[in-house]
Amino acid sequence: MDLKFLDFEQPIAELEAKIDELRFVGDDSEINISDEIKRLKAKSEELTRSIFSSLTAWQVAQLARHPLRPYTLDYLEAISPDFQELHGDRMYADDPAIVGGIGRIDGRPVMFVGQQKGRDTKSRVRRNYGMPRPEGYRKALRLMQMAERFRIPIVTLIDTPGAYPGLDAEERGQSEAIARNLFEMARLRTPIVSVVIGEGGSGGALAIGVADRLLMLEYSVYSVISPEGCASILWKSVEKAELAAEAMGITAGRLQELGLVDELLKEPLGGAHRDPRAAAETLQSALQLSLRDFEVLDVAELLRRRQARLLSFGRFRES
Amino acid sequence: MTWFEKLMPSRITTERKSRSVPEGIWIKCPECGAQLYRAELERNLFVCPKCDHHMRLSARSRLEVFLDQDSGREIAERLAPQDPLKFKDSKRYRDRVTQAQKETGENDALVAMTGLLKGQPVVASAFEFRFMGGSMGSVVGEKFARAAAYSRDNRMPLVNFSASGGARMQEALFSLLQMAKTSAVLATLSEARVPFVSVLTDPTTGGVSASLGMLGDVNIAEPKALIGFAGPRVIQQTVRETLPEGFQRSEFLLEHGAIDMIVDRRRMRDEIAALLAKLMKRPAPDA
């Protein structure tokens, strides 16, 4: 299997290549190959463990954007096989960069909304690299308001480089679409759980990320601007993205320390793409627990807590 | 830069940059180049009498010319920034803050006041663009939230003048979340049926436009202000074509249905006072 190893994973890639070679040689040579493969496998695992135990923020960002990383629909397929996708904002179009619909968790109906990236060139273009336009955010809002109407909890999966910065998006009110979601999500009378599964890119991510609880997968990132964008503005050079990633503290671990993320979900060794099934199981059980927590709250208490949570964001002095 | 521009002393080449109104007795209009007498310009609320160009205003002058004379009382003026991430690029965030505080005399990029607008009690806030590009960090978010809560609890309409490049990168995710915070408090204002008027001034982009900026019961823009989500440079890099004339200006937003009206600064008090009186079911204010 081609795992598309990243730069910092090269030592692992070399070992894995060796293992593949041995497998190809097969059983007809004299040394006991299966023992040798086992030995190398263990070594590769140990190496992966060691490399992944001290990743930089920039390396985590690379993992969050990994071309094989599971996307929203991959997770939905795994955790909610009876997911039914619903389309369109009823005003202008259906934005393929955001998907939404009803599925089940624990047997109970849930409204899912998430950004969707494409896997190959054609679908990447169709999904606009996971960068929603206003109609995407308006579709998301329509579905979330429908969930409120039928008292169904909402789960949002965040995975976007950001809202699309294009002429058409500006014409149709990208700012308003994002702002409206922030405003309405703050007062939706149903529980909202958000999970950053890959890239949490700025306002484009937050526009489906106002929640009662925020979860992050271990190798996902969430930031106010991309490391590259930050580097080009503050360091005047995209080359400094690594520094910018570190300075902004974009990883799940760091954000949890800062009190901005409620729960960090451990990923399989080497990242979610190495074992999508296991990653989906982790996500599913975390969502089950969260939804059960909120199920017992009455709506007034839910909204009181959400408002308090949203108003608590920020660090300042008062002299 | 052409060879000729390179030869010119830098003071001349930077002159065209639009900034807040500079010091001095004579001021040159950055739009039409007319030499204007400062006192006269002040009487005209820093709108060029020759070409109607609306110059950028500091937050304090903005509130001063908007509220009834001497009626303003500041809210939450003691809030000041922290540096939770110990952020450092080519400069330390701390140093940038200190420098901005020195240059502007403000603690951060938002000033909020209670006061009177033609005798009606209001809460008004304004962004200070010269303070790190009017960027929204924790202090801006908190001050706005307190102003809005005061407005809601005392049933005094809220008016905000934005001028901002967006979220403050140096406070990273804390600043992004101010978008959620300010929008959340506005939701409570709306449920309490207290009006919020958002006035978008040049320039308002990014996280401020995509949160409190677009959430007015009534959205107003000053003429020809740059207003948008993404900045023109980012869009140009994305679509790789030249942007049409007037793109992301107030007139473009009005045409596309994003704002309710464009109001000349000299008419701002009248228009907003009249609107608020209607929304609050009060008799019409004096002309």
Interface residues (C-beta under 8 A of the other chain):
Chain A: A163 Y164 P165 G166 L167 A169 E170 E171 R172 G173 Q174 S175 E176 I178 A179 R180 L182 F183 E184 A186 R187 S202 G203 L206 A207 G209 V210 Y222 S223 V224 I225 C230 I233 L234 W235 K236 L243 A244 A247 M248 G249 I250 L255 L258 L260 R306 Q307 L310 L311 F313 G314 R315 F316 R317 E318 S319
Chain B: R78 L79 A80 P81 Q82 P84 L85 F87 K88 D89 S90 G137 S138 V139 G141 E142 A145 A167 R168 M169 Q170 E171 A172 L173 F174 S175 L176 L177 Q178 M179 A180 K181 S183 A184 V185 L186 A187 T188 S190 E191 G206 G207 S209 A210 S211 L212 G213 M214 L215 I227 G228 F229 A230 V234 I235 T238 V239 L243 P244 F247 Q248 H256 G257 A258
